[in-house]
Amino acid sequence: MASGNIYHSATWRQLLLRRKAIDLSPTALARKLGALDLTFLGAGATLGAGAYVLVGVIASGTSGPAVVLSFLISGVASILSALCYAEFGARVPRAGSAYVYSYVTVGEVMAWTTGWQLLLEYIIGASSVARAWSGYVDFLANGAISTALNNAVGNWGVSGLAEYPDFLAAGMTMLLACVCAVGVRESTIVNNVLTATNVLVIGFVIVAGAVYAEPSNMTPFAPFGVSGIFSGAATAFFSYVGFDVIATSAEEARNPSRNVPFAIIVSLCMCMAMYMAVSAVGVMMVPYAEIKVTAPLAMAFSRYGANWAVYIIAVGAICGLTTSLMTSIFPMPRIVYAIASDGLLPEWMGRVHPKFNTPVAATLLCGSLAAILALIFDLATLAEMMSIGTLLAYTLVSASVLVLRYREYDDARAAAARAAHGVPLLADGLHVADGAAASGSGVVSPAPRGAPPARLPRVLPVSLPDGHVGLWGAQWTAYAAAGTTLMLYTFGSAVLATMLVVLQQYTLSAPAVRTLYAIMALAGCLLAYTATILYLLPRATPTHIDFVAPLVPALPLVSVFVNVYLLVSLTPMTWVRFAVWCTLGTAIYLFYGVRHSKAPVTSDHRYHRVGSMEDEFHLDHSRPTAGSVAGVQLHEYDPVASSGGAKVVATNGDHLT
């Protein structure tokens, strides 16, 4: 816990921007998950309602037979975020997912915001899947359950609330929360069995459905036009939500730096292929205008008299929704555990049970909250709230992967200058762990008790090597320039996305349309300019981890734009509810978290704008610098490379360029 002296002597800027050190020492959580367990965990979280429900919703009213393209587009967009998650999974194999990633790269206040949104995502996700699960069971029972509850309790008649209290959904949520609390090995065995059954049933639907398929039903292919395809993609995007449960479970994985990226990519690609195949078979079996939204696959087989297949599909649907519910509950206590371990929530919330090796208190607490929400709220309200937390987390992870490349460049430059002038590789109050400097891992451990804090120079010897890139001159570090440029890019993305949504959803006069096009052109220019600056700014690519996101900075930038577009598409009431949730989270952080945080407060200002460098060390950036910087490959813009123009110079990972 941060001492009172540290808290009162530090500025709010230092408190809010302090970062967490990565500690890879053993923890109380047991590492029992292999690559197959993680893959099935991700597939179980992802392959659920999308196959059994959303295929009918999107095909019948949004995309038509082009639902196949909708699932392809949304799958590719999800893979962009998944690649960023995979890199962080290799970098930071710790429980907490995007929360931990933000903490070690951006700072505490952004980490708390991310963690708070992840809790919203998982709690609401579990509640919404529980409602979908009970609804499907009620459908199989010909509405007997809903009729009995309506007769016993009556219709509440309150907007936003369910028509009646769903005790079945609440009870199933608590049952699976208890299963997750018993142990990670036990819960993953149950998940693996259910997921395998679900995959087999979907495989059966694809093969058996192909027998009844009529290719003529694929025309017209896109009856709702291109806008319908992309609108369907926005809906289908949330079928892929769930792969981040793999990153959340990294602290319980064997060889996480290799298995976590592998499981994320494999599970997401597998789910995308199955979604596309199921949707293709579904629209070829039944004309899109005649598809039943409630249970499209079961209704399709009934159309051909194959009623026996309905029972097989029902088994798969129940297994798929059950695994989705379990994998929504599974990561919730891991997020709470990570936040409580850092002191931002009370310590008892993250306490690990000595017998089960799981955070039992956090599991039961989160399960109870999800059960209460499933009891009283309807599915539509819950689904909208889940979307906003997910998209914000994806956006922050993509942005963090990008800015980390520029921060590592600054680190490498500073390390070379320190080595040249005999300055120890220490941060305030932190010592580099054994081998960290050599490996480039950046792993640090707390300084020994009583050791005086190591002080860094007020301004580190890091600046843009060529003196000027775009708007940013020599007084800017690469990290500070990249962070500011990324904020401008995000602003431009929000403006462009808002204009696109307005054009799609409203009928406007010709002058208004011309005005919107002009604004879109300006926003597009801003995006092009900021993307170019981010490409030209010097950055580093890590060489010491098992997986690195490709095509940086292009891939994270596209991911940010897609996520911002989907965020803008959400309803105003969703943003109002989100504001209430954020207000509650801000109050908890300001009145408890910021005072009890265990992150050290340092005076390291290397990642902010710097002043005069006359009294600091000097680096000659025009030629390779003697000195080893292991673990990263540096990329710098060389404006005088040739008369033909600028180019990017990439070095081997051992020298600075």
PyMOL commands that set and color helices and strands:
alter all, ss='L'
color gray80, all
select helices_A, chain A and resi 4-9+12-17+35-46+49-91+98-105+108-140+144-153+167-182+184-212+215-218+225-239+244-248+250-252+256-285+288-290+296-303+307-329+331-341+347-350+360-376+379-421+436-439+478-505+510-536+554-568+572-596
alter helices_A, ss='H'
color red, helices_A
select strands_A, chain A and resi 426-427+430-432+444-446+468-469+472-473+539-542+632-642+645-650
alter strands_A, ss='S'
color yellow, strands_A
deselect
rebuild
show_as cartoon
